[in-house]
Amino acid sequence: MLKDYTRGALKVLSDYSISMLFFAVFFLIFYKYLFVYSLVIFFLMVSFLYSGMRKLALKERKPQYKINHFPIKGIIYGVLGFLPVIIATLVIPIIPLQLEAFDMQRLKHVAVNTLLSPLYWVIKLGNEKSYVYLLSYLVVPVISLFGYLAGYYGFELRKFLGGGIRDSREGS
């Protein structure tokens, strides 16, 4: 059964990882504006996750794939795909490291914030309280859920928001 969810979970993990990579690549340039930069990366992550889950649901809806298809499957994909990040952020603070040259607590804190970089603005809004970190773990599965629901029900966010940018292939 877990094998059925691997593809969707890997899609979530790769989309999140890509947004985290964007954050890391341009981090030094936008360091002074970290909150806003994290928010921009968050919207990038949302667009990756939402569109990826929507496309996956549209594909799974096709009868030739014979895939067990139900509306809230996106949250399962989101939890399974984000689970490696959750586990890493929970394990890093309890790893016993002793290096005299570094403040290990600060280093662990930075490592956790780096893994959660697209969600850093959420954590910062909550004054970096531990319950806010736990709440931030829900963001990726919820976005995956909404993206999958959009594909499952054939909902297009662009049409709902008033059309947005028109496709050049559309008629005048």
CYANA upper distance limits for C-alpha pairs under 8 A (distance plus 0.5 A):
  1 MET  CA      5 TYR  CA      7.80
  2 LEU  CA      6 THR  CA      6.98
  3 LYS  CA      7 ARG  CA      8.45
  5 TYR  CA      9 ALA  CA      6.57
  5 TYR  CA     76 ILE  CA      8.28
  5 TYR  CA     77 TYR  CA      6.90
  5 TYR  CA     80 LEU  CA      8.46
  6 THR  CA     10 LEU  CA      6.47
  6 THR  CA     77 TYR  CA      8.45
  7 ARG  CA     11 LYS  CA      6.72
  8 GLY  CA     12 VAL  CA      6.87
  8 GLY  CA     53 MET  CA      8.12
  8 GLY  CA     56 LEU  CA      7.92
  8 GLY  CA     77 TYR  CA      5.82
  8 GLY  CA     81 GLY  CA      7.97
  9 ALA  CA     13 LEU  CA      6.70
  9 ALA  CA     76 ILE  CA      8.41
  9 ALA  CA     77 TYR  CA      5.05
  9 ALA  CA     78 GLY  CA      6.82
  9 ALA  CA     79 VAL  CA      8.21
  9 ALA  CA     80 LEU  CA      5.86
  9 ALA  CA     81 GLY  CA      4.39
  9 ALA  CA     82 PHE  CA      8.14
 10 LEU  CA     14 SER  CA      6.43
 10 LEU  CA     81 GLY  CA      6.21
 11 LYS  CA     15 ASP  CA      6.58
 11 LYS  CA     52 GLY  CA      7.69
 11 LYS  CA     81 GLY  CA      7.78
 12 VAL  CA     16 TYR  CA      6.63
 12 VAL  CA     49 LEU  CA      6.79
 12 VAL  CA     52 GLY  CA      8.38
 12 VAL  CA     53 MET  CA      8.39
 12 VAL  CA     77 TYR  CA      7.37
 12 VAL  CA     78 GLY  CA      6.55
 12 VAL  CA     81 GLY  CA      5.57
 12 VAL  CA     82 PHE  CA      7.46
 12 VAL  CA    144 SER  CA      7.95
 13 LEU  CA     17 SER  CA      6.46
 13 LEU  CA     81 GLY  CA      5.20
 13 LEU  CA     82 PHE  CA      6.40
 14 SER  CA     18 ILE  CA      6.53
 15 ASP  CA     19 SER  CA      6.95
 15 ASP  CA     45 MET  CA      7.25
 15 ASP  CA     48 PHE  CA      6.27
 15 ASP  CA     49 LEU  CA      6.46
 15 ASP  CA     52 GLY  CA      8.49
 16 TYR  CA     20 MET  CA      6.70
 16 TYR  CA     45 MET  CA      6.66
 16 TYR  CA     48 PHE  CA      8.42
 16 TYR  CA     49 LEU  CA      7.90
 17 SER  CA     21 LEU  CA      6.53
 18 ILE  CA     22 PHE  CA      6.79
 18 ILE  CA     45 MET  CA      8.45
 19 SER  CA     23 PHE  CA      6.79
 19 SER  CA     41 ILE  CA      6.78
 19 SER  CA     42 PHE  CA      8.13
 19 SER  CA     44 LEU  CA      7.14
 19 SER  CA     45 MET  CA      5.84
 19 SER  CA    118 PRO  CA      7.27
 20 MET  CA     24 ALA  CA      6.79
 20 MET  CA     41 ILE  CA      8.36
 20 MET  CA    114 THR  CA      8.38
 20 MET  CA    115 LEU  CA      7.74
 20 MET  CA    116 LEU  CA      8.29
 20 MET  CA    117 SER  CA      6.69
 20 MET  CA    118 PRO  CA      6.68
 21 LEU  CA     25 VAL  CA      6.60
 22 PHE  CA     26 PHE  CA      6.92
 22 PHE  CA     41 ILE  CA      7.86
 23 PHE  CA     27 PHE  CA      6.15
 23 PHE  CA     37 TYR  CA      8.45
 23 PHE  CA     38 SER  CA      7.85
 23 PHE  CA     41 ILE  CA      6.95
 23 PHE  CA    117 SER  CA      7.32
 23 PHE  CA    118 PRO  CA      7.69
 24 ALA  CA    114 THR  CA      8.48
 26 PHE  CA     30 PHE  CA      7.04
 27 PHE  CA     31 TYR  CA      6.11
 27 PHE  CA     34 LEU  CA      8.42
 30 PHE  CA     34 LEU  CA      6.69
 30 PHE  CA     37 TYR  CA      6.97
 33 TYR  CA     37 TYR  CA      6.41
 34 LEU  CA     38 SER  CA      6.39
 35 PHE  CA     39 LEU  CA      6.82
 35 PHE  CA    120 TYR  CA      7.69
 35 PHE  CA    121 TRP  CA      5.77
 35 PHE  CA    124 LYS  CA      7.93
 36 VAL  CA     40 VAL  CA      6.79
 36 VAL  CA    121 TRP  CA      7.96
 37 TYR  CA     41 ILE  CA      6.75
 38 SER  CA     42 PHE  CA      6.47
 38 SER  CA    117 SER  CA      6.99
 38 SER  CA    118 PRO  CA      5.91
 38 SER  CA    119 LEU  CA      7.34
 38 SER  CA    120 TYR  CA      6.45
 38 SER  CA    121 TRP  CA      6.17
 39 LEU  CA     43 PHE  CA      6.88
 39 LEU  CA    118 PRO  CA      7.56
 39 LEU  CA    119 LEU  CA      8.15
 39 LEU  CA    120 TYR  CA      8.37
 39 LEU  CA    121 TRP  CA      6.38
 40 VAL  CA     44 LEU  CA      6.87
 41 ILE  CA     45 MET  CA      6.60
 41 ILE  CA    118 PRO  CA      5.98
 42 PHE  CA     46 VAL  CA      6.61
 42 PHE  CA    118 PRO  CA      5.18
 42 PHE  CA    119 LEU  CA      6.81
 43 PHE  CA     47 SER  CA      6.68
 44 LEU  CA     48 PHE  CA      6.82
 45 MET  CA     49 LEU  CA      6.55
 45 MET  CA    118 PRO  CA      7.55
 46 VAL  CA     50 TYR  CA      6.20
 46 VAL  CA    143 ILE  CA      7.23
 47 SER  CA     51 SER  CA      6.42
 48 PHE  CA     52 GLY  CA      6.41
 49 LEU  CA     53 MET  CA      6.49
 49 LEU  CA    143 ILE  CA      7.29
 49 LEU  CA    144 SER  CA      6.54
 49 LEU  CA    147 GLY  CA      7.52
 50 TYR  CA     54 ARG  CA      6.53
 50 TYR  CA    143 ILE  CA      6.74
 50 TYR  CA    144 SER  CA      6.55
 50 TYR  CA    146 PHE  CA      7.45
 50 TYR  CA    147 GLY  CA      4.64
 50 TYR  CA    148 TYR  CA      7.87
 51 SER  CA     55 LYS  CA      6.58
 51 SER  CA    147 GLY  CA      6.81
 52 GLY  CA     56 LEU  CA      6.68
 52 GLY  CA    147 GLY  CA      7.89
 53 MET  CA     57 ALA  CA      6.63
 53 MET  CA     74 GLY  CA      7.36
 53 MET  CA    144 SER  CA      6.48
 53 MET  CA    145 LEU  CA      8.34
 53 MET  CA    147 GLY  CA      5.41
 53 MET  CA    148 TYR  CA      5.24
 53 MET  CA    151 GLY  CA      7.73
 54 ARG  CA     58 LEU  CA      6.73
 54 ARG  CA    147 GLY  CA      5.20
 54 ARG  CA    148 TYR  CA      5.26
 54 ARG  CA    149 LEU  CA      7.66
 54 ARG  CA    150 ALA  CA      6.21
 54 ARG  CA    151 GLY  CA      4.60
 54 ARG  CA    152 TYR  CA      7.85
 55 LYS  CA     59 LYS  CA      6.66
 55 LYS  CA    148 TYR  CA      8.37
 55 LYS  CA    151 GLY  CA      6.75
 56 LEU  CA     60 GLU  CA      6.58
 56 LEU  CA    148 TYR  CA      7.70
 56 LEU  CA    151 GLY  CA      7.83
 57 ALA  CA     61 ARG  CA      6.50
 57 ALA  CA    148 TYR  CA      5.88
 57 ALA  CA    149 LEU  CA      8.05
 57 ALA  CA    150 ALA  CA      8.46
 57 ALA  CA    151 GLY  CA      5.28
 57 ALA  CA    152 TYR  CA      5.78
 58 LEU  CA     62 LYS  CA      7.50
 58 LEU  CA    151 GLY  CA      5.41
 58 LEU  CA    152 TYR  CA      6.62
 58 LEU  CA    154 GLY  CA      7.89
 59 LYS  CA     65 TYR  CA      8.44
 60 GLU  CA     65 TYR  CA      6.87
 60 GLU  CA     66 LYS  CA      8.27
 60 GLU  CA     67 ILE  CA      6.59
 60 GLU  CA     69 HIS  CA      7.12
 61 ARG  CA     65 TYR  CA      8.37
 61 ARG  CA     67 ILE  CA      8.34
 61 ARG  CA     69 HIS  CA      7.25
 61 ARG  CA    152 TYR  CA      7.32
 62 LYS  CA     66 LYS  CA      8.22
 63 PRO  CA     67 ILE  CA      8.39
 69 HIS  CA     73 LYS  CA      7.76
 70 PHE  CA    152 TYR  CA      8.35
 71 PRO  CA    148 TYR  CA      7.66
 71 PRO  CA    149 LEU  CA      6.18
 71 PRO  CA    152 TYR  CA      6.61
 72 ILE  CA     76 ILE  CA      7.87
 72 ILE  CA    145 LEU  CA      6.63
 72 ILE  CA    148 TYR  CA      7.85
 72 ILE  CA    149 LEU  CA      7.31
 73 LYS  CA     77 TYR  CA      6.94
 73 LYS  CA    145 LEU  CA      7.55
 73 LYS  CA    148 TYR  CA      7.63
 74 GLY  CA     78 GLY  CA      6.53
 74 GLY  CA    141 PRO  CA      7.74
 74 GLY  CA    144 SER  CA      5.56
 74 GLY  CA    145 LEU  CA      4.58
 74 GLY  CA    146 PHE  CA      7.81
 74 GLY  CA    147 GLY  CA      7.70
 74 GLY  CA    148 TYR  CA      5.43
 74 GLY  CA    149 LEU  CA      7.68
 75 ILE  CA     79 VAL  CA      6.57
 75 ILE  CA    141 PRO  CA      5.41
 75 ILE  CA    142 VAL  CA      6.69
 75 ILE  CA    144 SER  CA      6.32
 75 ILE  CA    145 LEU  CA      5.03
 76 ILE  CA     80 LEU  CA      6.56
 76 ILE  CA    141 PRO  CA      7.84
 77 TYR  CA     81 GLY  CA      6.30
 77 TYR  CA    141 PRO  CA      7.76
 77 TYR  CA    144 SER  CA      7.53
 78 GLY  CA     82 PHE  CA      6.39
 78 GLY  CA    140 VAL  CA      6.49
 78 GLY  CA    141 PRO  CA      4.35
 78 GLY  CA    142 VAL  CA      7.76
 78 GLY  CA    143 ILE  CA      8.29
 78 GLY  CA    144 SER  CA      5.78
 78 GLY  CA    145 LEU  CA      7.63
 79 VAL  CA     83 LEU  CA      6.27
 79 VAL  CA    140 VAL  CA      8.16
 79 VAL  CA    141 PRO  CA      5.81
 80 LEU  CA     84 PRO  CA      8.42
 82 PHE  CA     86 ILE  CA      6.84
 82 PHE  CA    137 TYR  CA      8.44
 82 PHE  CA    140 VAL  CA      7.49
 82 PHE  CA    141 PRO  CA      7.93
 83 LEU  CA     87 ILE  CA      6.52
 84 PRO  CA     88 ALA  CA      6.57
 85 VAL  CA     89 THR  CA      6.63
 85 VAL  CA    115 LEU  CA      7.23
 85 VAL  CA    116 LEU  CA      8.31
 86 ILE  CA     90 LEU  CA      6.71
 86 ILE  CA    137 TYR  CA      7.32
 87 ILE  CA     91 VAL  CA      6.53
 88 ALA  CA     92 ILE  CA      6.40
 88 ALA  CA    112 VAL  CA      8.41
 89 THR  CA     93 PRO  CA      7.78
 89 THR  CA    112 VAL  CA      5.72
 89 THR  CA    115 LEU  CA      7.59
 90 LEU  CA     94 ILE  CA      8.11
 91 VAL  CA     95 ILE  CA      6.98
 92 ILE  CA    108 LYS  CA      6.79
 92 ILE  CA    111 ALA  CA      8.15
 92 ILE  CA    112 VAL  CA      7.60
 93 PRO  CA    105 GLN  CA      8.07
 93 PRO  CA    108 LYS  CA      6.22
 93 PRO  CA    109 HIS  CA      7.87
 93 PRO  CA    112 VAL  CA      8.48
 97 LEU  CA    104 MET  CA      7.48
 98 GLN  CA    104 MET  CA      7.50
 99 LEU  CA    103 ASP  CA      8.28
 99 LEU  CA    104 MET  CA      7.58
102 PHE  CA    107 LEU  CA      7.87
103 ASP  CA    107 LEU  CA      6.74
104 MET  CA    108 LYS  CA      6.53
105 GLN  CA    109 HIS  CA      6.62
106 ARG  CA    110 VAL  CA      6.68
107 LEU  CA    111 ALA  CA      6.69
108 LYS  CA    112 VAL  CA      6.75
109 HIS  CA    113 ASN  CA      6.73
110 VAL  CA    114 THR  CA      6.49
111 ALA  CA    115 LEU  CA      6.84
112 VAL  CA    116 LEU  CA      6.81
113 ASN  CA    117 SER  CA      6.14
113 ASN  CA    120 TYR  CA      7.05
116 LEU  CA    120 TYR  CA      6.49
119 LEU  CA    123 ILE  CA      7.14
119 LEU  CA    136 SER  CA      7.18
120 TYR  CA    124 LYS  CA      6.52
121 TRP  CA    125 LEU  CA      6.60
122 VAL  CA    126 GLY  CA      7.00
122 VAL  CA    132 VAL  CA      8.09
122 VAL  CA    136 SER  CA      7.29
123 ILE  CA    127 ASN  CA      6.94
123 ILE  CA    128 GLU  CA      5.59
123 ILE  CA    129 LYS  CA      7.98
123 ILE  CA    132 VAL  CA      6.29
123 ILE  CA    133 TYR  CA      6.58
123 ILE  CA    136 SER  CA      7.51
124 LYS  CA    128 GLU  CA      5.97
126 GLY  CA    132 VAL  CA      6.29
128 GLU  CA    132 VAL  CA      6.98
128 GLU  CA    133 TYR  CA      7.54
129 LYS  CA    133 TYR  CA      7.27
130 SER  CA    134 LEU  CA      7.04
131 TYR  CA    135 LEU  CA      6.63
132 VAL  CA    136 SER  CA      6.51
133 TYR  CA    137 TYR  CA      7.23
134 LEU  CA    138 LEU  CA      8.03
135 LEU  CA    139 VAL  CA      7.94
137 TYR  CA    141 PRO  CA      8.27
138 LEU  CA    142 VAL  CA      6.67
139 VAL  CA    143 ILE  CA      6.73
140 VAL  CA    144 SER  CA      6.65
141 PRO  CA    145 LEU  CA      6.57
142 VAL  CA    146 PHE  CA      6.79
143 ILE  CA    147 GLY  CA      6.67
144 SER  CA    148 TYR  CA      6.55
145 LEU  CA    149 LEU  CA      6.52
146 PHE  CA    150 ALA  CA      6.60
147 GLY  CA    151 GLY  CA      7.00
148 TYR  CA    152 TYR  CA      6.48
149 LEU  CA    153 TYR  CA      6.51
149 LEU  CA    155 PHE  CA      8.34
150 ALA  CA    154 GLY  CA      6.14
150 ALA  CA    155 PHE  CA      5.07
150 ALA  CA    156 GLU  CA      7.11
150 ALA  CA    157 LEU  CA      8.33
151 GLY  CA    155 PHE  CA      6.76
156 GLU  CA    160 PHE  CA      6.98
157 LEU  CA    161 LEU  CA      6.64
158 ARG  CA    162 GLY  CA      7.04
158 ARG  CA    163 GLY  CA      5.79
158 ARG  CA    164 GLY  CA      6.34
159 LYS  CA    163 GLY  CA      5.04
159 LYS  CA    164 GLY  CA      7.81
166 ARG  CA    170 GLU  CA      7.67
